[in-house]
């Protein structure tokens, strides 16, 4: 079957879409199409017939083939919005690495929170967040929210609560690294053990340089770089 006419038709449609032939303008005559695309006259005529059938052009006797519409663009599917879900919140003694980030002694009590970033039903990133006892106490005193109580404070983002408590959070330290997933990562993110992960550590300070919280974000290295919410000063 001769498909050259379809190729010629597709190129003409693309040219209309680019604005080379605006509505009301004439397409090249058959003799020019045969020369330009190196095809037979019947092939050029079949290509014009495709445009006419698609409602993009009309043939006017003595005038030629006129463009009467532009190609309908296929609607792009709306991107699926990512949303946060708090899945754990409670007190825990802090390990050495996190203690160093927060300027605390190893074993100090902190609020430990885990958040899932979801796109639809899929978890695409996991945040582990640690908040010093002094910060949690100040939030409770000024706002009435116990952030260690999962039922009492379902807030996924603590920025507003910190500000209401008179704190001025700003991300001051960020490090990024890659690692292979552990079994819990494979289960939570529904990925194979061969899928590399991107890990981002950030420490949020107040205006005096005191650490208010630290978060480790774990996500797919081919999904996107983990987004950091950097509160305004």
N, C-alpha and C positions, 0 to 999 in steps of 0.2 A: 504494500500500500504506500502511496506517495505521501510522506509526512512533511515534505519541504514547505507546503503551503502553511502548515501549522507553525513552523519556525518563523516564516515571514510574518504571519499574523501576530505571533507573540512579540516580535520586534517592533511592529507598528503599534501594538497596544502599549508596550513599554515607552515608546516615544510619546504617545498621547499622555501617558501618566506623568512623564517628565515635563510636560508642557510644551514640547516641541511643536505639537499640532493642537492649538487651543480649539475650543468649541467654536464652530463656524468656519474654521479654516479647511482648506482642501488638502486631501492626501495626495501624494505623488501619483501621476497617471500610470497606467499599466506599463507603458513602454519604459518609464523610468524605474519602476519596480523590478522589471525583468533584468534591466542592466545593473541596478544596484545590488540585487541579491543573486544575480546570475541564475535565474530560473526561467522556465518557460512561461509564456503568456497565460496559459491555462492555470498554472500554479499561482501566479500573481492574482488572477481573477478569483481563485478559490480562497486565497488569503483575505481578500476584500470581503468575500461572502461571509467569512467568519466574523469580521467586525460588524457587518450589517446584522447578522443573526444575533450577535451579542448586544445589539442596540447601541453600539458606539459610533456607527456611521450610517449615512444614508446616501444613496446614489441619485443624483439629479441630472436628468438628461440635458446635455449641452453645458453642464457646469462641472461635473465630476463627482468625486466621492467626498462628502463633507462630514467632518467630525461633529457629532451631535451630543456626545456625552463623554464623561471620563470613566475609567474603570472603577468599579465599586471596590473599595478596600475591605479586606476581610477584617472584622473587628478583632482586636487583640484581646486575649483573655486577661482579665484583671489579675494583677499579681496577688497571690495569697498573702494576706497580712500576717505578720509574725506577732504573737502575743505572749505575754509573760504569765507564768503560773507558779505561785509559791507552793512548794510541796513539803517543806520541812522547816521548822523553826524551834530552837531550844538551846539550853545551856550545854556547854562542853568545855573541858580543859583544852587549852590551845597547845598545839605542837610547836617544835622549835622553829620551823620555817615561818609559820604564820606569826608566831610570837615576835620574831625578828622584824617582820614587816610592820607590826603594830607597835613596836617598842615596848613589849611586855615581857614578863618572865615566863619561861616555859611552864605550862600547867595552869596559868591564870585562866579564870573563867571568862568565857566570851559567849555571845549569842552566835549560834551557827545556823545559817539559813541556806536552803537550796532552792534555786529557781530553775524552771524549765522554760526555754524559749520554744514555742510551738508554731509550726506552719500547718494549719489544718489539725490533723490528729498526730502529726509526726513531731517528735522532739528533735530540733536541729542544733540546740546548744544548751549546755548546762552551766549554771553559775553556782559556785560555792562562795558564801559570803560570811565574813567573821566581823563582829562588832564588839569593841571593848565594853566591859561592864559599866564603866563610867558614862559612856555615850548612851547605852541602853537606859541607864538610870535617869539621865538628863531628859531623854525623850519621854520616858514615863512621867516624870515630874511636870514637864511643860505641856504635854499633849494628852496625857491619860492613857496612852497606848503602850502596852507591854509587848515589845517586839519579839520577846522570847516565847510568847503564847501564840501558837498558831491560830487558835480560834479567835483570840482577841484582836490580833493585828494581821489581817490577810493582805496588807499592803505589799505589793511586789517591789516598789521603789521607795526607798527611805528618804530620798532627797527632800521631799516636802516636810516630812516629820522632823528631819534634822534642822531645817530652816526655822520651823515653828519653835524648835527648842533653842533658838538663838545661835545655831552653828552655821558656818559658812563653808559647805563642802566643795572641794575642787579636786579633780584627779591630778595628782602630782607625780606619780611614778607609774610607768607602764613598761612591762617586759613581755615579749612574745617568743614562744618556742614551739617546736613540733615534737610529737611523740606518737608512738604506736598505742592503740587502745588497750585498756584492760578489759576483763570480761564484763565488768559492770557497764563500761562505756558501750560495748557491743550490744548489750541488752537494752540499755536506755535509748541509744541513738539508732538502734536497728541497723548496725553496720557490720561488715566482716572484720575479722581480726587483722586483715591486711590494709585496712583503710587508715591512712595517717590522720592525726588530729592536730588542730592548732590550739595552743593553750596560751591564754593571755592573763597575766597577773597585773592587777592595778591596786594602788593604794590611794585612798582618798584622805586628804589632809584638810584641816581648817586653816584659817588665815594666819595662825601662829605657827603652823608646821606640825601640829599634833595630829597623829593618825586617828581618823574617825572610823574607818572600816577598810577592809581589804577584800578583794573578790578575785577568784580564779574562774575564768570562763573557758569551757572546753567545747569546741565545735568542729565541724568537718572542714578540713583544709581546702576542699574544692567547693564548699558552699559559699563562704564569704569570710572575710576577716571579721572576727567578733566585733560587734559595734559596742563602743563604750559611750555611756551617757555621761557627758562632762557637764556638770552643773555650772551655770554662769556665776561669776564672782559677785 
